[in-house]
Amino acid sequence: MRTWAYLLGGLVVWTVHFFGLYIFGSVFPQTTLARILSGLLTLAALAADAILLWRAGTASMAQAGREELGRWTDYLAALSAAISLIAVFWQGLPVLIA
Amino acid sequence: MTSETGFDTRLYDNFPTREERPQGELEELERIWRAPTGWGRLTIVNNNYVGLWYVAAAFLFFLLAGVLALAMRVQLALPLNGILPQETYNQFFTMHGTVMMFLFAVPAVEALGVMLLPQMLAARDLPFPRLSAYAFWAYLVGGLCFFASLFFGLAPNGGWFMYPPLTSMAYSPGINADFWLLGIGFIEISAIAGAIEIIVGVLRTRAPGMSLDKMPIFAWAMLVFACMIVIAFPAVILGTLLLEFERAFNWSFFDPTRGGDPLLWQHLFWFFGHPEVYIIFLPAAALVSTMVAGLAKTPLVGHNLIVLAFLATGFISFGVWSHHMFATGMPRLSVGFFSAASTAVSVPAGIQVFSWIATFAAGTPRYNTPTLFVIGGLVTFVIGGLTGVMVAMVPFDWQAHDTHFIVAHLHYVLIGGMVFPLFAAFYFWIGMTSRRALSERLGKWSFWLMFAGMQITFLPMHLTGLMGMLRRVYTYLPGRSWEVTNMISTVGAFILAAGVVVFLIDLARNFRFTVEDDAGNVYGGGTLEWLPTGLYSTRSIPVIRSRYPLWDDPELCKIVEEGRYLLPNSATGRRETIVTSPLRAEPEYLQIMPGPSVWPLLAAVFTAGFFVILTIQAYTPALISGVLAVLAVIRWLWETDRPVAAQHADVGGGIMLPTYVTGPRTHGWWAMVILLIVIAMILLMSVFSYLYLYGIHPSFWRSPPDNLWLLPILSGYALAAGLPLLARGLLKREKTTLWTPPVLMFVAAVALVVAVALEFRSWRSIGLDPQLSGQAAMIYAFLSLQGTMTAISMLMTGYLMARNARGLIVRPHNNTFDLTTMFVVYSAAQGGFIAALTHLFPGAV
């Protein structure tokens, strides 16, 4: 499970972020509180993605002596964190403009 | 090399083996895997047959739904046309959408999974071949009965997403809607059975050495596809159950005058419905990715990015369901979130499109039929994707909502994203299963007719929609400028149909089913399904060292055929396959597989009978059919989970594998965990519904019973959870009599019954009536779910005792015992959670 959690870490962050936003937007509709909570969650998710990206990215670049599956897992985990970083940022924008 | 399981991977170096294989080994394999003949064919469980039947059945439903589409197009060709009366038109568009989505698209890709995966993974078969057979027969029988409702004027008529209140008893008083609710709910069960089979198959039956990074792209897509089914389909199962409860018993889930809410249905339906689009698209995209590499004769460009795209789609597609509900007046901030997710999901799709283009550019594609279908599909899908981004913009969506623009968009996406790739796949893979390849000449005719027909039909439909024509209207007045575009669309539909007819002619002329002497690898694919196969799949199971083993080792086919890799024989004299570890595919144990049986067929027929007869409200025959289905399932299972005499078997190259293992590494354990995830998702969606209705109509909610009720209820559930764990511990103790553990399990199930009965009694004590409030209806729904789990627990523990009486429960561990333990413990935990939630919220919390 640890490998899967690592591999999918970025996408799990995206999921938590998205459903968090949905819950805030639904439980506190049309309020400033929803915006503040959504903004804070977005910052936390961006931080989590950045950490994942840094960890997987540095591991992915330290290739020497690594076996194929390990390198592949690091690479995909870094990509997953990167795409999540972009998606979370994009997903958080309605807090500012909607 | 690092090992996942402690397996010594240096043993891989022993392959290919050098010694000659003994005489008669191949003949024995053929005898063991031989398929019955005559009427016995109905009992076949081999994936070569079941997969093909599955594909053929799905294609049949495609043709049937296509005929309905043609009739609708004729009706709309002219204003005030009188071909189809309004009610018939309603039934036709409902059945067209429903059959295409539920009986064609999802089953077709699932069927291709059943057909291709074992060969692609070099497994002997998928791990639960009887489950595949059950899923197929249930789908076929149920689907045909469902379709036949059209001939009696009883087909559903509320659109393929069946929104209440239109489909509530007040506005749909006949049984038409019930056909949809029970029929689709039942077909979803078949889809979930297939998904469990595919997940366990992909993760646990890959050829040794096929670690995740070497897994074929199609297997990746099927894994994500099946996981998405497990997460998404419970929502629609719950939705159909709630709507059927409302229709049958007048429980108020969707009636706002009694604390329900019709938008709850839309949330439940689209939580399933939008991921469903990707559930259909991902496997088709993987077919394209596989074919593009083969057709361009070069490895897929961006393989890892495509894997990432599949995974990202699998997640992000669950964040877009409400974009179907932009017109319902959701909070503005929520609308913004869904709009953002809807545009974000196009990024993974874009990654795939660019990868395919790059692969074609990097390779040497030829002008042949599958290439044409792939490129045609790509062009069409991109157009559909772009209009998809348009409707993700809320202001545009408000204008285009429920118009023919949406009809055009969804057909571009689905035909480009799934139908054209499927036809490409027919041409590409037909050599696996037919003596003759399909005709290139007819294939090109078929493609150009279908491609031109598709564009002629649906391109003008964008304009029809933008000019204001709503979807689902059976006619229109003259003079509104819709005549020309409608007529063009109708002509196009017939051109498209002509292309399909040409394909059927090609099939009739050239398709000749075979398992032994197939036409082979016509287009030069590099993955394992092109190894020479028989009903036993490959003669021996190769060690995998790359993503395109056939390209990287031109001798592989010959060596595999000579039996110089793993399991070149039947090590135990039975059907068997090697179960490998999920990450690195290291051999773990030898799975003994069940052979042909009539019981999956009978179980499927009686299950279908139960649902269909229930629809026509013949309750006693329905009950009898249901009981017979349960008996057939029990009989089918009775022959399974039996250790064989030899505890270990030699699979070649000095590798000895156990023939019977228990615990978390078994395929049965994995399947049970996935099943429990499905049930947990139903629970989660029920909790969502409960909280949603509270959020919408809190004034209808009343205080729960006295909290003192919780003490005996939770005690009962605690007992039901603790006893199975104790029993499992006792089973391995030699001093314990063999009867003690199963009896403890049965007592646990009885504790479940008592707890559910107390729970029910507590709510009755305050006079809660499910006809009067959404809260009461949801609590009764929770109790129904828990009651069902309890009944199944009783059945399972009774079955366990029966097996024990026959000496089939063995120490120190036993798979049937383990699985029953998991189910009963989960049921108890679920019951405790439901009791705590409903008694404490709202009120104490």
Contacts between the chains, C-beta under 8 A, distances in Angstrom:
chain1	res1	chain2	res2	distance
A	3	B	583	5.8
A	8	B	311	6.6
A	8	B	315	7.9
A	11	B	311	6.1
A	11	B	312	6.2
A	11	B	314	7.9
A	11	B	315	4.3
A	12	B	315	7.9
A	14	B	315	6.0
A	14	B	316	6.9
A	14	B	319	8.0
A	15	B	315	5.6
A	15	B	318	7.3
A	15	B	319	7.7
A	18	B	319	4.4
A	18	B	337	7.1
A	18	B	341	6.4
A	19	B	319	7.8
A	21	B	337	4.9
A	22	B	319	7.9
A	22	B	334	6.4
A	22	B	337	6.3
A	25	B	331	5.5
A	25	B	333	4.3
A	25	B	334	3.9
A	25	B	337	6.2
A	26	B	331	6.7
A	26	B	334	6.0
A	26	B	695	7.2
A	27	B	695	7.2
A	29	B	331	3.8
A	29	B	333	7.3
A	29	B	334	7.4
A	30	B	331	5.8
A	30	B	332	6.8
A	30	B	333	7.3
A	34	B	333	5.8
A	35	B	333	7.0
A	38	B	333	7.3
A	67	B	1	5.9
A	67	B	2	6.0
A	68	B	211	7.4
A	68	B	213	6.0
A	69	B	2	7.9
A	69	B	211	4.7
A	69	B	212	6.5
A	69	B	213	5.4
A	69	B	583	7.0
A	69	B	584	6.4
A	70	B	2	7.3
A	72	B	212	7.1
A	72	B	213	3.7
A	72	B	304	7.1
A	73	B	212	7.6
A	73	B	213	7.8
A	75	B	304	6.3
A	76	B	304	6.0
A	76	B	307	6.6
A	76	B	308	6.1
A	79	B	304	7.1
A	79	B	305	7.1
A	79	B	308	4.8
A	80	B	308	6.2
A	80	B	311	6.7
A	80	B	312	7.3
A	83	B	308	6.7
A	83	B	312	5.5
A	83	B	347	7.2
A	83	B	348	7.8
A	86	B	347	7.9
A	87	B	312	7.9
A	87	B	316	6.7
A	87	B	341	8.0
A	87	B	344	5.0
A	87	B	347	7.7
A	90	B	340	5.5
A	90	B	343	7.6
A	90	B	344	5.6
A	91	B	319	7.9
A	91	B	337	6.4
A	91	B	340	5.0
A	91	B	341	6.3
A	91	B	344	6.8
A	93	B	336	7.9
A	93	B	340	6.4
A	94	B	333	6.1
A	94	B	336	2.8
A	94	B	337	5.6
A	94	B	339	7.4
A	94	B	340	5.9
A	95	B	333	7.3
A	97	B	336	7.3
A	98	B	332	5.4
A	98	B	333	5.1
A	98	B	335	7.3
A	98	B	336	3.4
